Amino acid sequence: MSAAFKFCAFKIIVLSLVLGSAYGACAQTQALASNSVVGSTPVGVTSPEKLAAPSVSTSKESISTPQAEPVDEKLDPSYIVGIADELQISVWKEPDLSGTVVVRPDGMITLPVIDDVKVVGLTTKRVQEILTEKLKNVVDEPQVTVIVKNIRSRKVYLVGQVGHPGAVTLNAHETVLQILAESGGPGPYAKSDKIYILRNQGEHQEKLNFNYKKAVKGGDPNADFPLQSGDVIVVP
């Protein structure tokens, strides 16, 4: 046998060994890949069995029950309803029983179903309580809100040497100086140091002196004071 033939036979044997090893490695790789798909979970992916269902709390604290709209608690409990005041009456979920009413000269208002109700001289809170009680025969657990939409009963009067004499409506707790300013202030011939206020105190009338210059100057919290409904400001 020649040396060239031996060399060729050796190369064929080596090549067969290399190809056999490569085929075995490939087959092993395919088997591993098949097992990873069928029997195991790929890296970086959570198996469906391990996906936790979202937790749902059934405790009483976590369950929120829809509540009825609260009754407005911003009402001024000290306001006294007067004649000609415009009231906004709201009954929750009852639009037919809600609306705007004006206090009549006899001190009454009229509402559907419950007819006439006297409100003059009462606070808005008390009016709310009365309407709630009367509506219990018509509505289950009525929730009533009473708001003074327009104040027309609280007035003061200006006479004498003032820019615009006459009646002025009090909307809140306006002072003498504020009402004088709203009415144009004292006239050019007014005796501003002799201004006074007439106030009814039951069966008596009280005279309150008002130092206009001192109030305008400021610095003294007692120089200016709130007015009351019915007060008469006299500017000589």
DOGULUM-845482 format. One line per 8 residues: number of its first residue (from 0); their letters; for each residue x, y, z of N, C-alpha, C. Coordinates in steps of 0.05 Angstrom, whole numbers, plus 5000, padded with zeros to 4 digits. Example, Ala and Ser with C-alpha at 12.3 -4.5 7.8 and 13.67 -1.06 7.14 Angstrom:
# residues 2
0) AS) 5264/4886/5156/5246/4910/5156/5264/4934/5156  5257/4955/5142/5273/4979/5143/5258/5001/5157 $
//
This chain:
# residues 236
0) MSAAFKFC) 5018/4976/5000/5000/5000/5000/5018/5025/5000  5013/5044/4982/5030/5067/4979/5025/5087/5001  5044/5105/5005/5042/5125/5027/5019/5144/5021  5014/5151/4995/4993/5170/4988/4966/5159/4995  4962/5132/4990/4936/5120/4996/4931/5119/5026  4952/5114/5042/4949/5114/5071/4941/5141/5081  4953/5162/5070/4947/5189/5079/4918/5196/5073  4908/5189/5049/4880/5194/5042/4861/5179/5061 $
8) AFKIIVLS) 4867/5154/5067/4850/5139/5085/4848/5151/5113  4871/5162/5122/4872/5175/5148/4855/5200/5149  4855/5215/5127/4839/5240/5126/4809/5233/5127  4802/5211/5113/4773/5203/5113/4764/5195/5140  4781/5181/5155/4773/5172/5182/4770/5196/5201  4789/5215/5199/4787/5239/5217/4762/5255/5210  4756/5258/5184/4733/5274/5176/4707/5260/5186  4706/5234/5186/4682/5219/5195/4678/5223/5225 $
16) LVLGSAYG) 4700/5223/5240/4698/5227/5269/4688/5255/5275  4698/5275/5261/4690/5303/5265/4661/5307/5260  4651/5296/5236/4623/5299/5229/4605/5284/5248  4614/5261/5258/4598/5247/5278/4595/5262/5303  4616/5274/5313/4615/5290/5337/4596/5314/5334  4598/5327/5311/4581/5351/5306/4552/5343/5305  4546/5320/5292/4518/5311/5291/4507/5304/5318  4524/5292/5336/4515/5285/5363/4509/5310/5379 $
24) ACAQTQAL) 4527/5330/5376/4523/5355/5391/4497/5369/5382  4492/5369/5356/4468/5382/5345/4443/5368/5356  4444/5341/5355/4420/5326/5365/4415/5331/5394  4437/5333/5409/4433/5339/5438/4422/5366/5442  4431/5386/5427/4421/5413/5429/4391/5414/5422  4382/5400/5401/4354/5399/5394/4337/5386/5416  4348/5365/5428/4333/5352/5450/4329/5371/5474  4351/5385/5480/4349/5404/5502/4328/5426/5497 $
32) ASNSVVGS) 4329/5436/5472/4310/5457/5464/4282/5447/5466  4277/5422/5457/4250/5411/5458/4240/5408/5486  4258/5399/5504/4251/5396/5532/4245/5423/5545  4259/5444/5537/4255/5470/5549/4228/5481/5541  4218/5474/5517/4192/5484/5508/4169/5469/5521  4172/5443/5522/4150/5426/5531/4149/5424/5561  4172/5419/5574/4172/5412/5602/4181/5434/5621  4191/5456/5610/4202/5476/5628/4194/5504/5618 $
40) TPVGVTSP) 4201/5524/5633/4194/5551/5626/4219/5566/5616  4218/5579/5593/4241/5594/5583/4250/5615/5604  4276/5621/5602/4288/5640/5621/4275/5667/5617  4268/5681/5639/4257/5708/5637/4227/5708/5634  4213/5685/5632/4184/5684/5629/4172/5669/5652  4152/5681/5665/4139/5668/5688/4119/5648/5678  4119/5624/5689/4100/5604/5681/4072/5612/5689  4051/5603/5673/4024/5610/5680/4016/5601/5707 $
48) EKLAAPSV) 4027/5578/5716/4020/5568/5743/4029/5587/5765  4051/5602/5758/4063/5619/5779/4051/5647/5779  4034/5653/5759/4021/5680/5758/4000/5681/5780  4004/5699/5799/3985/5701/5821/3961/5717/5813  3938/5708/5820/3913/5722/5815/3912/5747/5832  3901/5769/5822/3900/5794/5838/3884/5789/5863  3895/5800/5885/3882/5795/5911/3858/5814/5914  3836/5803/5923/3812/5819/5927/3805/5818/5957 $
56) STSKESIS) 3804/5842/5969/3798/5843/5997/3768/5844/6001  3758/5827/6018/3729/5826/6023/3722/5836/6050  3742/5849/6063/3736/5859/6090/3716/5882/6089  3702/5886/6110/3681/5907/6111/3694/5935/6107  3719/5937/6117/3732/5964/6115/3737/5971/6087  3742/5952/6069/3750/5958/6041/3726/5962/6023  3702/5955/6032/3679/5958/6016/3666/5985/6021  3665/6001/6000/3653/6028/6003/3624/6028/5993 $
64) TPQAEPVD) 3606/6036/6010/3578/6037/6003/3571/6066/5995  3558/6070/5972/3551/6097/5964/3534/6110/5986  3541/6134/5993/3527/6149/6013/3510/6171/6001  3489/6179/6015/3472/6201/6005/3488/6227/6007  3482/6245/5989/3495/6271/5989/3489/6285/6015  3510/6295/6029/3505/6308/6054/3491/6334/6051  3475/6340/6072/3461/6365/6072/3482/6387/6076  3478/6409/6063/3497/6432/6064/3499/6441/6093 $
72) EKLDPSYI) 3524/6441/6104/3528/6449/6131/3540/6478/6133  3539/6493/6111/3551/6519/6111/3530/6541/6116  3506/6534/6125/3485/6553/6130/3493/6569/6155  3485/6595/6154/3490/6613/6176/3467/6609/6196  3472/6595/6219/3451/6589/6238/3440/6613/6252  3454/6636/6250/3445/6660/6265/3428/6679/6249  3426/6674/6223/3411/6693/6206/3381/6689/6211  3367/6712/6214/3338/6712/6219/3324/6719/6193 $
80) VGIADELQ) 3307/6702/6184/3292/6706/6159/3272/6729/6163  3271/6747/6143/3253/6769/6144/3235/6771/6119  3216/6789/6120/3198/6793/6097/3213/6802/6072  3206/6791/6050/3217/6797/6023/3244/6782/6018  3254/6767/6038/3278/6751/6033/3271/6729/6012  3291/6724/5995/3288/6702/5975/3303/6678/5985  3288/6656/5988/3300/6631/5999/3302/6610/5977  3324/6596/5977/3328/6573/5959/3324/6548/5975 $
88) ISVWKEPD) 3302/6534/5968/3295/6509/5982/3303/6485/5964  3320/6468/5974/3329/6444/5959/3323/6419/5975  3308/6401/5962/3302/6375/5974/3316/6354/5957  3335/6340/5969/3352/6322/5953/3335/6300/5939  3341/6298/5912/3327/6279/5895/3297/6285/5891  3289/6309/5898/3261/6316/5895/3259/6344/5882  3264/6345/5855/3264/6371/5842/3236/6384/5842  3215/6369/5844/3188/6381/5844/3182/6395/5870 $
96) LSGTVVVR) 3197/6388/5891/3193/6401/5917/3214/6422/5923  3232/6426/5904/3253/6446/5907/3247/6471/5890  3259/6493/5898/3255/6517/5883/3261/6542/5900  3257/6565/5887/3261/6591/5900/3234/6603/5908  3233/6613/5933/3209/6625/5943/3216/6652/5956  3197/6670/5956/3200/6697/5969/3181/6698/5993  3192/6707/6015/3176/6709/6039/3155/6731/6036  3130/6724/6039/3108/6743/6035/3106/6763/6058 $
104) PDGMITLP) 3090/6785/6054/3087/6804/6076/3074/6792/6101  3060/6770/6098/3049/6757/6122/3069/6738/6136  3094/6737/6125/3114/6721/6138/3114/6692/6129  3098/6685/6109/3095/6657/6101/3109/6652/6074  3115/6627/6069/3123/6617/6043/3105/6594/6036  3103/6589/6010/3086/6567/6000/3103/6547/5985  3100/6522/5993/3114/6500/5979/3094/6479/5970  3101/6464/5949/3084/6442/5940/3079/6422/5962 $
112) VIDDVKVV) 3056/6411/5963/3048/6389/5981/3043/6399/6010  3062/6415/6021/3059/6423/6049/3047/6451/6052  3041/6465/6029/3027/6490/6029/3043/6512/6044  3028/6527/6062/3040/6551/6075/3056/6543/6100  3079/6557/6102/3096/6553/6126/3106/6581/6134  3103/6587/6160/3112/6613/6171/3142/6611/6176  3157/6630/6165/3186/6629/6168/3198/6655/6179  3182/6677/6179/3193/6703/6189/3200/6700/6219 $
120) GLTTKRVQ) 3223/6711/6226/3232/6710/6253/3247/6685/6261  3250/6667/6242/3264/6642/6247/3291/6642/6234  3309/6626/6245/3335/6623/6232/3332/6604/6208  3351/6605/6190/3350/6587/6167/3352/6557/6176  3367/6553/6197/3369/6526/6208/3342/6516/6218  3327/6533/6232/3301/6525/6242/3281/6521/6220  3282/6537/6199/3265/6533/6176/3271/6506/6163  3296/6499/6161/3304/6474/6150/3292/6451/6166 $
128) EILTEKLK) 3293/6453/6193/3283/6432/6210/3253/6429/6207  3238/6451/6205/3209/6450/6202/3201/6437/6175  3215/6445/6154/3208/6434/6128/3215/6404/6127  3237/6396/6140/3244/6368/6141/3223/6352/6155  3213/6362/6177/3192/6348/6192/3166/6345/6176  3158/6367/6162/3133/6366/6147/3135/6348/6123  3159/6345/6112/3162/6328/6088/3165/6299/6094  3167/6292/6119/3169/6263/6127/3145/6247/6119 $
136) NVVDEPQV) 3122/6260/6116/3098/6246/6108/3096/6242/6078  3115/6255/6064/3115/6254/6034/3139/6240/6023  3162/6245/6036/3188/6235/6026/3201/6218/6047  3213/6196/6039/3228/6179/6058/3255/6193/6065  3259/6198/6090/3284/6210/6100/3291/6235/6083  3274/6255/6084/3280/6280/6068/3305/6294/6077  3321/6304/6058/3344/6320/6064/3340/6348/6052  3337/6367/6069/3329/6394/6061/3351/6414/6066 $
144) TVIVKNIR) 3356/6431/6046/3375/6453/6049/3360/6479/6045  3365/6498/6063/3353/6525/6061/3375/6546/6060  3375/6561/6039/3395/6582/6035/3381/6608/6029  3391/6629/6041/3380/6656/6034/3394/6665/6009  3380/6665/5987/3391/6671/5961/3395/6701/5958  3375/6717/5967/3377/6746/5966/3366/6757/5992  3382/6774/6006/3373/6786/6030/3359/6813/6023  3334/6815/6030/3319/6840/6023/3306/6852/6048 $
152) SRKVYLVG) 3307/6838/6070/3292/6848/6093/3310/6864/6112  3336/6861/6111/3353/6875/6130/3362/6901/6117  3351/6923/6127/3357/6949/6115/3363/6969/6137  3380/6988/6129/3385/7012/6145/3378/7036/6129  3375/7059/6142/3365/7083/6128/3384/7106/6134  3389/7121/6112/3406/7145/6115/3390/7170/6109  3393/7190/6127/3379/7215/6124/3398/7238/6128  3392/7261/6117/3408/7285/6121/3428/7290/6098 $
160) QVGHPGAV) 3451/7301/6106/3471/7309/6087/3489/7286/6078  3478/7269/6061/3493/7245/6051/3489/7243/6022  3508/7232/6008/3507/7230/5979/3482/7218/5968  3474/7195/5978/3450/7181/5968/3433/7173/5992  3415/7190/6002/3398/7183/6024/3378/7162/6016  3368/7147/6036/3348/7126/6030/3356/7100/6044  3343/7079/6035/3347/7053/6047/3370/7038/6033  3385/7024/6049/3408/7008/6040/3405/6980/6052 $
168) TLNAHETV) 3408/6959/6036/3406/6932/6045/3431/6922/6058  3429/6910/6082/3451/6898/6095/3454/6869/6085  3477/6863/6074/3482/6836/6064/3497/6819/6084  3512/6832/6102/3527/6817/6122/3528/6833/6148  3552/6841/6155/3555/6856/6180/3569/6882/6174  3558/6897/6155/3570/6923/6147/3570/6943/6170  3591/6959/6170/3594/6979/6191/3583/7006/6182  3582/7025/6200/3572/7052/6194/3589/7064/6171 $
176) LQILAESG) 3615/7062/6174/3633/7074/6154/3629/7061/6126  3625/7035/6126/3620/7021/6100/3594/7030/6087  3573/7033/6102/3547/7041/6091/3549/7070/6082  3562/7087/6097/3565/7115/6088/3581/7116/6062  3602/7100/6059/3618/7100/6035/3601/7090/6012  3584/7069/6016/3567/7058/5995/3546/7079/5986  3539/7097/6004/3518/7117/5998/3530/7144/5989  3556/7144/5983/3568/7169/5972/3581/7186/5993 $
184) GPGPYAKS) 3580/7178/6018/3594/7193/6039/3579/7218/6047  3588/7231/6069/3576/7256/6077/3578/7278/6056  3558/7295/6054/3558/7316/6034/3578/7338/6042  3582/7357/6024/3602/7379/6029/3594/7396/6052  3569/7398/6060/3560/7415/6082/3553/7399/6107  3560/7373/6107/3553/7356/6129/3571/7362/6153  3559/7359/6177/3574/7362/6202/3583/7333/6210  3605/7325/6199/3614/7297/6202/3621/7290/6231 $
192) DKIYILRN) 3625/7310/6248/3632/7304/6275/3606/7301/6293  3583/7304/6280/3558/7302/6295/3539/7280/6284  3551/7262/6269/3535/7239/6258/3527/7221/6281  3503/7211/6280/3494/7192/6300/3475/7171/6288  3471/7150/6303/3454/7128/6294/3431/7124/6313  3407/7122/6303/3383/7116/6319/3377/7086/6317  3376/7073/6340/3372/7044/6340/3350/7037/6360  3331/7021/6350/3309/7011/6367/3318/6988/6385 $
200) QGEHQEKL) 3314/6991/6411/3320/6971/6430/3295/6964/6445  3279/6946/6434/3253/6940/6446/3234/6964/6443  3225/6973/6466/3207/6996/6466/3222/7023/6468  3248/7021/6469/3264/7046/6472/3281/7050/6447  3289/7075/6443/3306/7082/6421/3333/7093/6432  3354/7082/6422/3381/7090/6431/3395/7107/6411  3410/7127/6420/3425/7145/6403/3455/7138/6406  3467/7130/6384/3495/7123/6384/3511/7144/6368 $
208) NFNYKKAV) 3530/7157/6381/3546/7177/6367/3568/7163/6350  3574/7175/6328/3593/7164/6309/3613/7186/6301  3638/7182/6307/3659/7201/6300/3670/7194/6273  3661/7207/6252/3668/7200/6225/3698/7204/6220  3709/7227/6229/3737/7232/6224/3755/7212/6238  3748/7204/6262/3764/7185/6276/3762/7157/6263  3739/7150/6253/3736/7124/6239/3751/7124/6213  3751/7146/6198/3766/7147/6173/3796/7146/6178 $
216) KGGDPNAD) 3805/7159/6199/3833/7160/6206/3844/7132/6212  3827/7115/6225/3835/7088/6232/3851/7087/6258  3858/7064/6266/3875/7060/6290/3859/7054/6315  3833/7061/6315/3816/7056/6338/3794/7036/6329  3796/7011/6339/3777/6990/6330/3748/6996/6340  3745/7014/6360/3719/7020/6370/3706/7044/6357  3720/7057/6339/3709/7081/6326/3687/7074/6306  3690/7051/6293/3670/7041/6274/3657/7016/6285 $
224) FPLQSGDV) 3632/7011/6279/3618/6988/6291/3596/6978/6271  3589/6952/6273/3569/6941/6255/3541/6953/6260  3526/6954/6238/3499/6964/6239/3479/6941/6243  3455/6947/6252/3434/6927/6255/3411/6935/6237  3395/6915/6229/3372/6921/6212/3353/6940/6226  3345/6961/6212/3328/6982/6223/3342/7006/6233  3369/7006/6234/3384/7029/6243/3380/7053/6224  3380/7077/6235/3377/7101/6220/3402/7118/6224 $
232) IVVP) 3417/7123/6202/3441/7139/6204/3433/7168/6197  3438/7186/6216/3431/7214/6213/3457/7230/6209  3458/7244/6186/3481/7261/6180/3472/7289/6179  3476/7305/6201/3467/7333/6202/3480/7350/6181 $
//
